[in-house]
Amino acid sequence: MTTRVLTGIKPSGTPHIGNYLGAIRPAIAASRAGDTESFFFLADLHSLINTQDPLRVQRSTLEIAATWLAAGLDPDKVWFYRQSDIPEITELTWYLTCVAGKGILNRAHAYKAAVDKNREDAQDDDAGISAGLFMYPVLMAADILIFNANTVPVGRDQIQHIEMARDFGQRFNHLYGHDYFVLPEAVIDENVATLPGLDGRKMSKSYDNVIPLFAPPPELKKLIFSIVTDSRAPGEPKDTEGSALFQIYQAFATPAQTAAFAQAFADGIGWGDAKQQVFERVDSELSEMRERYNALMAEPQKIEALLRRRAEQLRQQFAIPLLKAVREAVGLRDLSAAGDTAKPVVAAKAALPLFKQYREKDGRFYFKLLDGEGQLLIQSVGFDSPRDAGQLIAVLKQAEQGDALQSELFRIEGEVEPVLAALQALREAAAKD
Ligand code: TRP
């Protein structure tokens, strides 16, 4: 089964080499792995939460699109699109908003951090906080759920958002009695490369210590020559450990090149020479990509056309049909079809018990039975195939008496009485259909 992997990229400013090594390069490499269908999108709607400068929004979106394409993203093999080209995402955001618990959003890290800051500054809790910041996780859930993504590779700071997406998706599925949404899993890359910046701290825009990914060679050289080093003179051995210069070199070098550079440090290479070598190494790794980037930036209409084309395909294939089903589910329906059957069916459905089949990380197949309020009644053991699980569900659906159920209790965990009642309710509903 192919796994759907979805990655949202918030356009914010010009990317730096830390972004490239830590996020862009590994994500593109992963998108080339077999058995994955990759979705990469420019989260331009999210960027409006951080900036109200329209030129900056436009410029960043273009730069980020050109960066990912220049870095080797193949727009015919992956889905590469712009969030705002898919109006169904914003529409879905509303349906999810209406099932999302406000209390859950209150606990979102980004919002809580903003409130904490206000308290520190003796301000009103919500001073200067937009509802957009508060709702950020719901929009993000819509991004993920609309394409039924299985996995979302994220940094640790985003895990909570994926959990919220699961929560909102699950609530919706449960309330409307059908698995409209796949529940996504966060995938954390434990060994993401973090690169030191010019001052030796982590490379980050907020420290103002970055090397822009596509800096023209003279600027690149100047920046590399400004990397802080200790005061050891040429001829004195230098430590590679803790050297920002060395780490930047290493990130762009083969193991053999790195070993040779380490030897040069031990042999007392002068800092000027070392910096020259780093410049040459980084420049040779980036120059082709920079050329591609400059070519793309010179023809923004091509990027525009590409993004629109892919978004339109996604809308036709996935977003429009899904939203049609979702609108129907919530009751935004054709009024002329409002016969007397419509209402009772919906009401009964919402209160019905529900079997759920799913697969766990251990690769085995499980199911559970939930009652009309979503309480867990049965938790099964793991099965080797979905068929095995399905067969037992079929047996259970027939079980009208306690002993039929009793004989299966070694394969499920649950209390007999409420389970029997739930099964009975299911049978009655089936008989009415
Ligand atoms: N919140 C993500 C970030 O700040 C960007 C993002 C928006 C995203 N929607 C997403 C990431 C959906 C993954 C899936 O980096």
Residues whose N, C-alpha, C, O or C-beta is under 5 A from the ligand:
A	BS01	LIG	L6 T7 G8 I9 K10 A43 H46 M140 D143 V152
